[in-house]
Amino acid sequence: MIDVTAAILMDNGRVYRLDKDDGSPIDSSLVNSLTTGRITISADSIVYINSTEGDYYALSYDLQTTLWYSTTYNLNYYAGPSLSREGIMILCGAGNTIKAFKFEGQHAPVADFRANTYHIVNIESVSFTDQSSFSPTSWYWEFPGGDPPASTEQNPVNITYPQSGIYDVTLIASNEIDSDTVTKPCYIEVDYVVGVETHDQRSNVTVYPNPADDHVFLSTEHGSGTWMTNCLGEVVYRDLDLKKERKIDCSKFNSGMYIVTLVNDGFTRSEKLVINH
């Protein structure tokens, strides 16, 4: 994670890291021949410099180690570098020239992840995928409000949230060098489906037409919340209001098999739906 307590600037051939409160120097680079240029700091705190002379450097955040440098590519030094995972820096030069540089040494992880969905109801689950850089070898997840509340799997699946709310998710990724922590606040939103009917709702569910083209109609005797998932398990439609009748626009959905799920208190029913345009 980037140290937000310091600022970085270039002056008199060196790069300096300054205390952001009083401006006092914390570190200065051993490289002392830098000309004016651009400074970019990646999520893993590597300091990238492209100078007005066409020189390129990658420095450790304390500015004491030159991870790599190049003086052989005369690219467009007025364009700041773009950074991607695994420490790759991409530079665009004149015309259609594009160069990519990758740090090949060992590095502490930079933790990151994604979820397959960010909004569920309390009877659904969430699966998480590790997207950390620099080859972590162990993972520790925290799911406040979740079941289970923690995991050491690289890619935890089927995490449920019994109660409604908005929840943070934290990942600590580690390797033999160090560890990195990322917390994504307000990452998972959970709605609680509460029914108002006490009748047996397992009968009189109608999904028509099936196969469907532009629209599909759903009918239940006592009303239900509804969502649809595609064959990859991705939610493509969601309406949790309790309704006896609803019309769903399918014109933007790809042709294929879908699962329509209807829910109410103590009642869940899934129906297969084929969309064929």
C-alpha positions as CSV (number, residue, x, y, z in Angstrom):
1,M,0.0,0.0,0.0
2,I,1.2,3.5,-0.7
3,D,2.5,5.5,2.2
4,V,0.2,8.5,2.3
5,T,2.4,10.3,5.0
6,A,5.0,11.4,2.4
7,A,5.3,13.3,-0.8
8,I,7.8,12.7,-3.6
9,L,9.4,15.3,-5.9
10,M,12.5,15.7,-8.1
11,D,15.1,18.4,-7.6
12,N,18.8,18.9,-8.6
13,G,19.1,15.5,-10.2
14,R,17.7,13.5,-7.3
15,V,14.3,12.3,-6.1
16,Y,13.3,13.2,-2.6
17,R,10.7,11.8,-0.3
18,L,9.3,14.6,2.0
19,D,7.2,14.5,5.1
20,K,3.9,15.9,3.9
21,D,3.3,17.8,7.2
22,D,6.4,19.8,7.5
23,G,8.2,19.2,4.2
24,S,11.4,17.8,5.8
25,P,13.4,15.3,3.8
26,I,12.9,11.6,4.7
27,D,15.0,10.0,1.9
28,S,16.8,11.0,-1.2
29,S,17.7,8.8,-4.2
30,L,21.3,7.6,-4.8
31,V,20.7,8.4,-8.4
32,N,21.8,12.0,-8.8
33,S,21.7,12.7,-12.6
34,L,18.0,12.8,-13.2
35,T,16.6,15.6,-15.3
36,T,13.1,17.0,-15.0
37,G,10.4,14.4,-15.8
38,R,7.4,12.6,-14.6
39,I,7.0,10.6,-11.4
40,T,4.4,7.8,-11.1
41,I,3.9,5.7,-7.9
42,S,2.3,2.3,-8.3
43,A,0.0,0.6,-5.8
44,D,3.0,-1.4,-4.5
45,S,4.8,1.9,-3.8
46,I,7.4,1.5,-6.6
47,V,8.5,4.9,-7.9
48,Y,8.7,5.1,-11.7
49,I,10.5,8.0,-13.4
50,N,10.6,9.0,-17.0
51,S,12.9,11.9,-17.5
52,T,13.1,14.6,-20.3
53,E,16.2,12.8,-21.6
54,G,14.3,9.6,-22.3
55,D,15.7,7.7,-19.3
56,Y,13.5,5.4,-17.3
57,Y,13.9,4.3,-13.7
58,A,12.1,2.1,-11.2
59,L,13.1,2.9,-7.6
60,S,12.1,1.3,-4.3
61,Y,9.8,3.6,-2.2
62,D,12.7,4.5,0.1
63,L,14.5,5.6,-3.1
64,Q,17.6,3.6,-2.0
65,T,17.4,0.8,-4.5
66,T,17.2,1.0,-8.3
67,L,15.1,-1.9,-9.3
68,W,15.8,-1.4,-13.0
69,Y,16.6,1.4,-15.5
70,S,16.8,1.9,-19.2
71,T,18.4,4.7,-21.3
72,T,18.0,2.9,-24.6
73,Y,14.4,3.8,-25.6
74,N,13.8,7.3,-26.8
75,L,10.1,7.3,-26.2
76,N,7.7,10.1,-25.6
77,Y,8.8,11.3,-22.2
78,Y,5.9,13.8,-22.0
79,A,3.5,10.8,-21.6
80,G,3.3,9.5,-18.1
81,P,3.7,5.7,-17.8
82,S,0.7,3.4,-17.3
83,L,1.0,0.8,-14.6
84,S,-0.6,-2.7,-14.4
85,R,-0.4,-5.8,-12.2
86,E,2.9,-7.5,-11.4
87,G,4.8,-4.2,-11.7
88,I,4.5,-3.9,-15.4
89,M,5.0,-0.4,-16.8
90,I,3.7,0.5,-20.2
91,L,5.1,3.5,-22.2
92,C,3.7,4.9,-25.4
93,G,6.2,6.6,-27.8
94,A,5.9,8.6,-31.0
95,G,3.6,7.1,-33.6
96,N,2.5,3.6,-32.6
97,T,5.5,2.7,-30.5
98,I,4.6,0.9,-27.3
99,K,7.1,-0.6,-24.8
100,A,6.4,-2.7,-21.6
101,F,8.8,-3.2,-18.8
102,K,8.4,-5.8,-16.0
103,F,10.3,-6.1,-12.7
104,E,11.7,-9.6,-12.7
105,G,13.0,-9.7,-9.1
106,Q,11.2,-10.9,-5.9
107,H,8.7,-8.5,-4.3
108,A,6.3,-8.5,-1.5
109,P,2.7,-9.1,-2.6
110,V,0.2,-6.4,-3.5
111,A,-3.1,-7.6,-2.3
112,D,-6.2,-7.3,-4.5
113,F,-9.4,-9.3,-5.1
114,R,-12.8,-9.2,-6.7
115,A,-16.2,-10.8,-6.0
116,N,-18.6,-12.5,-8.4
117,T,-21.4,-10.3,-7.2
118,Y,-21.7,-7.3,-4.8
119,H,-25.4,-7.4,-4.0
120,I,-27.2,-10.5,-2.7
121,V,-30.1,-11.6,-0.6
122,N,-29.6,-13.5,2.6
123,I,-30.2,-16.9,1.0
124,E,-27.5,-16.3,-1.7
125,S,-23.7,-16.6,-1.5
126,V,-20.7,-14.8,-2.7
127,S,-17.4,-16.2,-4.1
128,F,-14.1,-14.3,-4.1
129,T,-11.2,-14.4,-6.5
130,D,-7.6,-13.4,-5.5
131,Q,-6.0,-10.9,-7.9
132,S,-2.9,-10.2,-5.9
133,S,0.4,-9.4,-7.6
134,F,3.9,-10.9,-7.1
135,S,3.0,-14.5,-6.3
136,P,1.6,-14.7,-2.8
137,T,1.8,-18.1,-1.1
138,S,-0.7,-17.7,1.6
139,W,-4.0,-15.8,2.1
140,Y,-6.1,-14.7,5.0
141,W,-9.6,-13.4,4.4
142,E,-11.9,-11.7,6.8
143,F,-15.7,-11.5,6.1
144,P,-17.3,-9.5,8.9
145,G,-20.9,-10.7,9.2
146,G,-20.2,-13.6,6.9
147,D,-20.4,-17.4,7.3
148,P,-17.6,-18.4,7.6
149,P,-16.2,-15.2,9.0
150,A,-12.7,-16.0,7.8
151,S,-10.9,-18.2,5.3
152,T,-7.3,-19.2,4.3
153,E,-8.3,-20.4,0.8
154,Q,-6.9,-18.5,-2.2
155,N,-10.3,-18.2,-3.7
156,P,-13.1,-18.7,-1.1
157,V,-16.5,-19.7,-2.5
158,N,-20.1,-19.8,-1.2
159,I,-19.7,-17.2,1.6
160,T,-23.1,-16.4,3.0
161,Y,-24.4,-13.4,5.0
162,P,-27.4,-14.4,7.3
163,Q,-28.3,-10.8,8.1
164,S,-29.0,-7.8,5.9
165,G,-26.4,-5.0,5.9
166,I,-23.4,-3.6,4.1
167,Y,-20.1,-5.4,4.8
168,D,-16.3,-4.8,4.4
169,V,-14.0,-7.5,3.1
170,T,-10.3,-7.8,3.9
171,L,-7.5,-9.8,2.3
172,I,-4.0,-10.3,3.7
173,A,-1.7,-11.8,1.0
174,S,1.8,-13.0,2.0
175,N,4.9,-14.5,0.6
176,E,8.4,-15.2,1.9
177,I,9.3,-11.5,1.6
178,D,6.4,-9.7,3.3
179,S,2.6,-9.3,3.4
180,D,0.1,-6.7,2.2
181,T,-3.4,-6.0,3.4
182,V,-6.3,-4.5,1.4
183,T,-9.8,-3.8,2.9
184,K,-12.6,-2.9,0.6
185,P,-15.2,-1.0,2.6
186,C,-19.0,-1.3,2.0
187,Y,-18.1,-4.1,-0.5
188,I,-21.0,-6.5,-0.1
189,E,-24.6,-5.4,0.3
190,V,-27.1,-8.0,1.6
191,D,-30.9,-7.6,1.5
192,Y,-33.1,-9.7,3.8
193,V,-36.2,-11.3,2.1
194,V,-39.1,-11.1,4.4
195,G,-42.5,-12.4,3.3
196,V,-46.0,-11.2,4.2
197,E,-47.9,-14.4,3.2
198,T,-48.4,-17.5,5.3
199,H,-50.0,-19.7,2.6
200,D,-48.3,-22.6,0.9
201,Q,-46.5,-20.9,-2.0
202,R,-45.0,-23.9,-3.7
203,S,-47.8,-24.2,-6.2
204,N,-49.3,-22.0,-8.9
205,V,-46.0,-20.6,-10.3
206,T,-46.1,-19.8,-14.0
207,V,-43.2,-18.8,-16.3
208,Y,-44.4,-18.0,-19.8
209,P,-43.6,-18.1,-22.6
210,N,-40.8,-20.6,-22.3
211,P,-38.7,-20.4,-24.5
212,A,-39.0,-16.6,-24.4
213,D,-37.9,-13.9,-26.8
214,D,-38.3,-10.3,-25.9
215,H,-40.3,-10.7,-22.7
216,V,-41.2,-13.3,-20.1
217,F,-44.1,-13.1,-17.7
218,L,-44.0,-14.5,-14.1
219,S,-47.0,-15.3,-12.0
220,T,-47.3,-16.5,-8.4
221,E,-50.3,-16.9,-6.2
222,H,-49.1,-14.9,-3.2
223,G,-46.3,-12.7,-4.5
224,S,-42.5,-13.2,-4.5
225,G,-39.2,-11.5,-5.0
226,T,-37.4,-12.6,-8.1
227,W,-33.9,-12.8,-9.7
228,M,-32.4,-14.4,-12.8
229,T,-29.0,-15.9,-13.2
230,N,-27.2,-17.0,-16.4
231,C,-25.3,-20.2,-17.0
232,L,-22.2,-18.6,-15.3
233,G,-24.2,-17.9,-12.1
234,E,-24.1,-14.1,-12.8
235,V,-27.2,-12.2,-11.7
236,V,-28.8,-10.5,-14.7
237,Y,-32.0,-9.4,-13.2
238,R,-33.2,-8.7,-9.6
239,D,-36.5,-7.4,-8.2
240,L,-37.0,-8.2,-4.5
241,D,-40.4,-6.4,-4.2
242,L,-43.2,-8.9,-3.5
243,K,-45.3,-9.1,-6.6
244,K,-47.9,-11.6,-7.9
245,E,-47.3,-10.6,-11.6
246,R,-44.2,-9.2,-13.3
247,K,-43.0,-8.7,-16.9
248,I,-39.3,-9.0,-17.5
249,D,-37.6,-7.4,-20.5
250,C,-35.3,-10.1,-22.0
251,S,-34.3,-8.3,-25.2
252,K,-30.8,-7.5,-23.8
253,F,-30.1,-11.0,-22.5
254,N,-28.1,-13.4,-24.7
255,S,-29.8,-16.5,-25.9
256,G,-29.3,-19.4,-23.6
257,M,-30.4,-21.1,-20.4
258,Y,-31.3,-19.0,-17.3
259,I,-32.5,-19.8,-13.8
260,V,-35.5,-17.8,-12.5
261,T,-35.6,-17.9,-8.7
262,L,-38.7,-16.8,-6.8
263,V,-38.4,-16.2,-3.0
264,N,-40.7,-15.3,-0.1
265,D,-40.6,-16.1,3.6
266,G,-40.0,-19.9,3.9
267,F,-40.4,-20.3,0.1
268,T,-37.8,-20.6,-2.7
269,R,-38.5,-22.0,-6.1
270,S,-36.3,-22.1,-9.2
271,E,-37.4,-22.6,-12.7
272,K,-35.4,-23.0,-15.9
273,L,-36.0,-20.5,-18.6
274,V,-34.7,-20.6,-22.2
275,I,-34.2,-17.3,-24.0
276,N,-34.0,-17.7,-27.8
277,H,-33.8,-14.6,-30.0
